[in-house]
Each structure stands twice: as C-alpha cells, then as structure tokens.
Amino acid sequence: MVGICRAALVGCTALLLGACSSDQLYGAVRSYQMLKCYRYQDLQQRDQCLQDAVTSYERYQREARQLKPADE
C-alpha cells in the first residue's frame, strides 16, 4: 500500500512539474485522494471518501462558482 501511495505521489509531482491543465491536476489530486480512501477500515467512511473523490472537474467548477460572492 505504501508503494502505491508513493507512486501516486511521484505521479502527481510529475504532473505538477509538467505543463498540465487545471483539469489534469484536479484529476491527479482526486486519484491520490481515492488511494487514501482505502485506508479507512470503516466501510461507511470509505464510501463517503470515495464519493467525494469522484466529483468531476466540471461539477467542482460549478460548485465553486456558486460559492463565490456575486461582486467578484
């Protein structure tokens, strides 16, 4: 499990160093979060974590825009 997390971290770092879009970066971070979800022993916590991790970038942007004040 530690090896998978390290590989994911290396992959995320490589993406950060390369010329990647916000969408790609978001996907890499979500993939890493999904790997971390499997550390939960409690199935309910794990399922909630995984549901949060699969939020699409488009949905994330939509929700973020809704949270911004109207004057920005």
N, C-alpha and C positions, 0 to 999 in steps of 0.2 A: 504494500500500500504506500509506503514511504517513497518507493521508487517511482510510482505513478505520479504522486504529488510533485516530486522533483522534476519529472519530465514535463508535467503541465506548467510548472513554474518556469522552466527553461523555455518552453514554447511560448509562453506569454511574454517573457523578456525578449525573445527573438522578434516577436511581432511588434513590440514597443520600439525596438531599435530600427526596424524596417519602416518603410513608408506604407503605413496601413491606414485605412479609413476608420472613422469612429465606429462604424458598424462592425468591422472586423475586430477591433479592440474590444467592443462590447461583447461580441461572441466569445472571444478568448477568455475574458473575465468570467462570463457565465459558465463556460466549460470547466474552468477551475473551481467555481463555486459548486457545480454539480459533483465534482470529485470529492469535495469537502463534505457534502451532504451525506455521503455513505459512511461517514464516521459516527453518525448518530445511531445509537443502539435502539432507541425508541422509534418504532415504525411511523408513528404519527408525526413526530418531529422531522424525520427523514422525508416523508411525503410532502410536508409543508415546505421544507427547504427545496426540494426538487421542483415543486410547483413554482416557487419564486424564481428559481434558476432558469426556467424555460420561457420566461417573459421575452417576447420578441422585441427587437430594437425599435420597431415602429410603435409598438404599444408603449414602450418605455418613453419614447419621444412625446407621444400623445399625452401621457400622464404627466410628464414633466412640464409640458406647455400649460396644462390645466392648473398646475400649482404656482406658476409664475403670476405675479401681480399684473393687472391689465395695463399699467402705465409703462411697462418695460418694452 
